[in-house]
Amino acid sequence: MSNLAPSELRPLAHIGILCWEAGKVPRGLVQLEALRGNSTNPLTYPFPVAFRRVEGACWETILEHPDPEVHRRMVEAGRELVASGIRGVTTSCGFNILLQQRLAEALGVPVFTSSLLQVPWVARLLGPRARIGVLTAKEDALTEEHLRCAGIDPASTHIRGLDACPQWSRIFRFPEEPVDLEAIRKEVVDTALDTLKTAPDIGAFVLECTDLPPFAEAIRRATGRPVFDFVTLVGWVHSALGTQTPDPVGGTRTFGHGRHGS
């Protein structure tokens, strides 16, 4: 198992994040990770989190060809996080929804693998006449099985991928080359606007990809629709967990919500 540096295992964390293996991330995604709002940027969170990299986890083994051995390692990494005191576990890729039930059964703490878990709840917020626009990293990789694992009724959604966006697709076609982040921001917003034009009954957006939250506010401004993403999911669960930690002699210890650097 290859983990992030000890300095990135931040003290008093309640939420642990299972991440891709170091060195397996395309250069463009590394650029996106530097943006506040990205799932693997510690500055995204106004509370401590703990990162745990999983050997073999990458684009190919999570999206393209889900690998059972990598899935097994994710379960083991999750158990290690829980053993260290973590009280809730998530992942840095929305396609890990395939592991939702397995991780939840194995870890014994709240598990929220993907922002897609918000779709059924958002559908209830909007009522039966509105659909949810789901923006995903790769449309043809988001299968009916992914939707089923999230409890999503396909009829309630309009799914749109970023696959056809020139700058976004460069991340995976040319993994060693940098990308233009401003061009990606425009592609993401334009995709949301085009989706809304195609399906004007969309009442809200859910961003599957954990690299998209840095652009969520731009989508809100451009479309006038609520946007739910990985950050809204993690914040919701963290609020539910609270800041109390069991004390070894009974009772609790309460910690503040101050921002901590990596």
URUR-V235327 format. One record per residue. N is the residue number from 0. RES is the residue in one letter. PSI is psi in whole degrees, 0 to 359 (* if undefined). Layout:
n->N res->RES psi->PSI
n->N res->RES psi->PSI
This chain:
n->0 res->M psi->130
n->1 res->S psi->122
n->2 res->N psi->167
n->3 res->L psi->167
n->4 res->A psi->150
n->5 res->P psi->328
n->6 res->S psi->343
n->7 res->E psi->355
n->8 res->L psi->90
n->9 res->R psi->144
n->10 res->P psi->150
n->11 res->L psi->23
n->12 res->A psi->140
n->13 res->H psi->335
n->14 res->I psi->133
n->15 res->G psi->143
n->16 res->I psi->119
n->17 res->L psi->123
n->18 res->C psi->167
n->19 res->W psi->159
n->20 res->E psi->141
n->21 res->A psi->138
n->22 res->G psi->355
n->23 res->K psi->6
n->24 res->V psi->126
n->25 res->P psi->153
n->26 res->R psi->322
n->27 res->G psi->322
n->28 res->L psi->328
n->29 res->V psi->320
n->30 res->Q psi->317
n->31 res->L psi->326
n->32 res->E psi->338
n->33 res->A psi->350
n->34 res->L psi->136
n->35 res->R psi->130
n->36 res->G psi->338
n->37 res->N psi->147
n->38 res->S psi->333
n->39 res->T psi->12
n->40 res->N psi->115
n->41 res->P psi->332
n->42 res->L psi->352
n->43 res->T psi->331
n->44 res->Y psi->134
n->45 res->P psi->25
n->46 res->F psi->161
n->47 res->P psi->145
n->48 res->V psi->161
n->49 res->A psi->129
n->50 res->F psi->141
n->51 res->R psi->114
n->52 res->R psi->144
n->53 res->V psi->123
n->54 res->E psi->129
n->55 res->G psi->349
n->56 res->A psi->123
n->57 res->C psi->183
n->58 res->W psi->313
n->59 res->E psi->318
n->60 res->T psi->348
n->61 res->I psi->315
n->62 res->L psi->304
n->63 res->E psi->308
n->64 res->H psi->83
n->65 res->P psi->125
n->66 res->D psi->118
n->67 res->P psi->325
n->68 res->E psi->319
n->69 res->V psi->321
n->70 res->H psi->319
n->71 res->R psi->319
n->72 res->R psi->326
n->73 res->M psi->321
n->74 res->V psi->315
n->75 res->E psi->319
n->76 res->A psi->321
n->77 res->G psi->320
n->78 res->R psi->322
n->79 res->E psi->320
n->80 res->L psi->314
n->81 res->V psi->320
n->82 res->A psi->334
n->83 res->S psi->356
n->84 res->G psi->0
n->85 res->I psi->138
n->86 res->R psi->357
n->87 res->G psi->141
n->88 res->V psi->133
n->89 res->T psi->185
n->90 res->T psi->163
n->91 res->S psi->15
n->92 res->C psi->128
n->93 res->G psi->338
n->94 res->F psi->350
n->95 res->N psi->4
n->96 res->I psi->335
n->97 res->L psi->337
n->98 res->L psi->4
n->99 res->Q psi->305
n->100 res->Q psi->318
n->101 res->R psi->314
n->102 res->L psi->318
n->103 res->A psi->320
n->104 res->E psi->325
n->105 res->A psi->329
n->106 res->L psi->332
n->107 res->G psi->14
n->108 res->V psi->166
n->109 res->P psi->130
n->110 res->V psi->130
n->111 res->F psi->86
n->112 res->T psi->337
n->113 res->S psi->146
n->114 res->S psi->344
n->115 res->L psi->338
n->116 res->L psi->341
n->117 res->Q psi->343
n->118 res->V psi->310
n->119 res->P psi->323
n->120 res->W psi->315
n->121 res->V psi->324
n->122 res->A psi->321
n->123 res->R psi->325
n->124 res->L psi->323
n->125 res->L psi->334
n->126 res->G psi->170
n->127 res->P psi->343
n->128 res->R psi->348
n->129 res->A psi->146
n->130 res->R psi->168
n->131 res->I psi->128
n->132 res->G psi->118
n->133 res->V psi->117
n->134 res->L psi->126
n->135 res->T psi->157
n->136 res->A psi->323
n->137 res->K psi->110
n->138 res->E psi->316
n->139 res->D psi->348
n->140 res->A psi->345
n->141 res->L psi->97
n->142 res->T psi->174
n->143 res->E psi->330
n->144 res->E psi->320
n->145 res->H psi->315
n->146 res->L psi->318
n->147 res->R psi->317
n->148 res->C psi->336
n->149 res->A psi->358
n->150 res->G psi->29
n->151 res->I psi->133
n->152 res->D psi->113
n->153 res->P psi->329
n->154 res->A psi->341
n->155 res->S psi->358
n->156 res->T psi->159
n->157 res->H psi->109
n->158 res->I psi->135
n->159 res->R psi->129
n->160 res->G psi->163
n->161 res->L psi->10
n->162 res->D psi->320
n->163 res->A psi->355
n->164 res->C psi->122
n->165 res->P psi->312
n->166 res->Q psi->319
n->167 res->W psi->315
n->168 res->S psi->337
n->169 res->R psi->331
n->170 res->I psi->322
n->171 res->F psi->335
n->172 res->R psi->328
n->173 res->F psi->72
n->174 res->P psi->343
n->175 res->E psi->355
n->176 res->E psi->150
n->177 res->P psi->165
n->178 res->V psi->166
n->179 res->D psi->106
n->180 res->L psi->325
n->181 res->E psi->323
n->182 res->A psi->321
n->183 res->I psi->318
n->184 res->R psi->315
n->185 res->K psi->320
n->186 res->E psi->318
n->187 res->V psi->313
n->188 res->V psi->317
n->189 res->D psi->323
n->190 res->T psi->318
n->191 res->A psi->317
n->192 res->L psi->318
n->193 res->D psi->322
n->194 res->T psi->318
n->195 res->L psi->324
n->196 res->K psi->320
n->197 res->T psi->323
n->198 res->A psi->80
n->199 res->P psi->351
n->200 res->D psi->3
n->201 res->I psi->125
n->202 res->G psi->345
n->203 res->A psi->162
n->204 res->F psi->146
n->205 res->V psi->127
n->206 res->L psi->111
n->207 res->E psi->315
n->208 res->C psi->133
n->209 res->T psi->357
n->210 res->D psi->355
n->211 res->L psi->339
n->212 res->P psi->330
n->213 res->P psi->342
n->214 res->F psi->5
n->215 res->A psi->317
n->216 res->E psi->323
n->217 res->A psi->323
n->218 res->I psi->317
n->219 res->R psi->314
n->220 res->R psi->319
n->221 res->A psi->324
n->222 res->T psi->338
n->223 res->G psi->15
n->224 res->R psi->150
n->225 res->P psi->148
n->226 res->V psi->124
n->227 res->F psi->142
n->228 res->D psi->192
n->229 res->F psi->321
n->230 res->V psi->319
n->231 res->T psi->324
n->232 res->L psi->311
n->233 res->V psi->319
n->234 res->G psi->321
n->235 res->W psi->313
n->236 res->V psi->320
n->237 res->H psi->320
n->238 res->S psi->322
n->239 res->A psi->323
n->240 res->L psi->329
n->241 res->G psi->189
n->242 res->T psi->16
n->243 res->Q psi->135
n->244 res->T psi->134
n->245 res->P psi->137
n->246 res->D psi->142
n->247 res->P psi->333
n->248 res->V psi->18
n->249 res->G psi->172
n->250 res->G psi->195
n->251 res->T psi->161
n->252 res->R psi->136
n->253 res->T psi->132
n->254 res->F psi->154
n->255 res->G psi->179
n->256 res->H psi->21
n->257 res->G psi->150
n->258 res->R psi->136
n->259 res->H psi->136
n->260 res->G psi->170
n->261 res->S psi->*
